[in-house]
Amino acid sequence: MISIPQYLEFPSTGKTKEICEFFLEMLERKNKSLYMHSQQVANYAACIAAQLGLSPREIKTIKTGALLHDIGHLSVPNVVLNKAPYLSVREAAQFKKHCIAGYSMLENMEEFSDIIDLIRSHHEHWNGTGYPDRLKGVNIPLGARIIAVADHYDQNINPCTQKWQKTHEEAVLELQNGAGTLFDPAVVKAFMDAVAPEMKALPVKEKAVKKAAKKKPAKKHKAAPQPKAAAEPVTAAVKKAAAPEKPAAVEKIAAEKPAAEKISVV
Ligand SMILES: [Fe+2]
């Protein structure tokens, strides 16, 4: 995990602080990984917001939204959370409800009126293929676009949030490949400038692809080897590096299930 600057202590007002601490404690008790993920996403999001030149008040709002972005997972069974991102269609539907669940938990609290939309929309995609409302482009609140980038990066790089862990370069490459489709390109650029400035002047894709080609498969990646990466053309290898790999255990589960219950990656 790379070190990042810590922006603004939050929260600062009495009641808001109490409510935030309550939800964070609930998250920690339910699933420690979720709690740690929330903290990391909050810091990355604050870095990006500052890089975009937003005001301290806006940065604080986005940081709070990022801290609480996944509180809707309190309503999702641990058996589903622990299996994500490889879920059956039914489980995926359950998982995807966390955006609206989080929104609903705070919708009557006036002090959170600025952040409920960020919680609701943090899985929307720039090209309109996300959920829950299939918002597109600038119709997605800026804070939610920022949280989406921070969330995706931390999901990939933080060992507590995935069954596998990608390198910093692989995670950044994935963000760059998603700029303009999954993510707001301006937000990805701000992320690069704020969190990965060392990769700014480098031919990022080539560098990451070369590294992926040289890298031996790690033990925990045993089920999803990439032996052909070096022999493939660069474009094919880039696509392969960006695509999530499915561990063999999950494939086995998928194979054992009846055809009607497909595995879907959320
Ligand atoms: Fe989420």
Residues whose N, C-alpha, C, O or C-beta is under 5 A from the ligand:
A	BS01	LIG	H69 D70
